Amino acid sequence: MMGKTALLIIDMQNDFCLTGAPFEIKGAMSVVPQIKKALDASRKWGLPIIYIIRHYRADGSDVEITRYHDFIKKGGACIRGTKGAEIIDELKPLKGDYIIEKQRWSAFFQTELDMLLRRLKVNQIVVTGIQTPNCIRATVWDANSLDYDVILLTDGTTAKTPEVHRANLYDMQNIGIQLMTTDEFISHLPNLPKNNYLQEI
């Protein structure tokens, strides 16, 4: 089923990506060049760009129960209004991009993402960001349950180890998720309809 496509960039924030950050994901910065390539190509083709970010309250009252102890121990992370919660400089949003805030693993859980995608008439998402077994996987599983077609960029996502990354890619491919490299995705873009999404709302 061919429909409109949107690019999702998940959790590429300072507190997850930078060396020494409270919730640093090892290797997060290694996928930035590939995400940037996908981002630039998607902008050129007119795809909606949707950033998914974590924003927590400073007192930790909305942090996952399994992350709460580390949040308090490390003095907080991804707190709204702080430098750590900002998207990394290399991937900064532009006017017209969308930003969705979440407090849990899936970008769909208690957020307006599904409503936004349907309003934009999007039925295919391209997923990039960190990290593969957690927020990427949870988002992909929910997208599949909501009947979105999903493309996952294998070199635009990462985990703490290559082995964990590969194992999760294997699982996602087995439920029908399309795996592509960034270059394969860029080559695939001419097959997608080029639309001005905002005019169709």
N, C-alpha and C positions, 0 to 999 in steps of 0.2 A: 504494500500500500504506500504510494508515494504521496507525501504531504510536505508541508512546510517544516523547516528544520531550524533548531536553535542550538547555540553553543552554550554549554554550562561549564563554568570554572568554579571548582569547589575548594573552599578553605585555603586559598593561596594568600594567607595573611602572615604578617610579621611574626606573630607568636607561635605559628606552626612552622614557618619556613626558614627563618634566620638562624644562623649558628648560635647556640647558647640560649635560644628562646625557651620559655617555660614548657611549651608542649612541642618542642622541635621534632619534626619528622626527618630522620636521616635521609638524605638524598632528595629532599623536596626541591631544592634549588636546581638539581640536575635536570629536571623536566621543564624548567621555565622556558628555555629556548624553543622547545617543541610547542608548548602551549602558546607562546607568543606567535609562532608561525601560523598555528591554527587560528588564533585570534585575528591576526592581520588579514588572513585569507577570508575569514568569515565576515569581517567588516567590509572588505572589498566586494563580497558577493551579496551583501545586504541582509545577512542572517541576524536575528536578534541575539544579543550578547547578554547572558544572565550570570551574574556573580552570586554565588552562594557563600555566605559568611556566617561565622559564629559571633554572636554578641551575648555576653553574659552580664548579669548585674554584679556590681562590685562585692556584694555580700555573699555571692555564690548561691543565692536562693533558687536560681533556675538552672543550676549546673546538674548534669546527670549524676545520679546517686553513685555510680561506679567511678566517677571522675572527681567527685566533691573533695575527697581527702587530698588528692594531688593539687587541686585548685587552691585550697587553703594553704597547704604546705609551701607552695611556690609563690604565694602572695598574689594569686589571681592571674588570669590570662584572658585575652579576647574580651576585655571589658570595654563596653561602648564608650567612645570618646577618647580612648588611649591610642598611642602610637602602635602598640602591639596588635590592636584589633584591626588596623588598617590593612588594606590589600597591598602587597609588595609593590615597590616602585616600578618594577619591570612590567607589571600587568595592570596598571592603573585604569580604572573605568573612564570612559568618555561620556560626554553629554549624550543622552539617548539610550545608554546602557541601563540594564535593570539590576537591582540589588535585592536579594532575598535574604532575610535574616532567619537563622535557625538556632535552636538550642539542643538539638538532638542529632543523631547520626544521619538520618535521611533528610534530604533537601525537601521532601514532600510532607514530612510529619509536622502537622499543625502549622504549616506555612501557607502562603497564598500562591505557591509555585504552580500547582495544578490549575487553579483558576486563571492565572496569568497566561500559561501556555494555551489553554483552551480559548481564551480571549484573542490571542494572537493567531489562532487557528494552526497551531503547531502540533504535529503528531509524531515528530521524530526529534530526538535530542542527541547531541554529541557530548559525551562526558569526558571532562579533563579534571585534573587536580589531585588532591591527596585525601586520605591515603586509601589504597585499594581495598583492604579487608574491612574497613570501617565505613566511612562516609560515602566512598565511591560505591561499594557493594550495596549498602543499605538503600542508597538513592536508585541504583540500577534495579534492584529487586522491586522497589515500590513503583518505579516507572513501568516495569514489565507488568505488574499487577494492574496498573491503571491503563494498560493497552497502548503505551507509547512504544514506538520503534526506537531502539537504542543502538547507537554506535559508540563504542568505547575506544579511545585512543590509547593504544598499548604503551606508547612512548611518551604520552602526555599525562600519564598517571604513574604513581609509584607507591611503594610500601617501604617498611623499614629494612627489608631484605629482598633481594631478587627472587628468592625461593617463595616467599609469602606472596609476592606480586604474581608470579607465574601460576601458583596454585589457585589464586582467586580468579585470574583470567580464565583458567581452565573451567572452573565452576560456572562462570558467567557465560562462556561460550556454549556450555552444555545446556543452558536454558534458552538458547537462541539469540543471545546478544551478538551483534556484529563487532568483531575485533578488527581495527584498522590501525596502521601506523599514521602518523601525522601526514606524511607525504602521500599515502594512499587516500586519506580523507581529502586532501587538497586536490588530488587528481579526480576525485569523485564529485567535487563541487559543481562542475559544469552540467552534471546530470540532474541537479536540483533546480527547481523553479526560482528565478530571481525576482523577488517581490519587494515592494515597499510596504512593510508590514504595518507601519503606523497609519497609513492612509486607509487601511482596511478595517480598522477597529470601529 
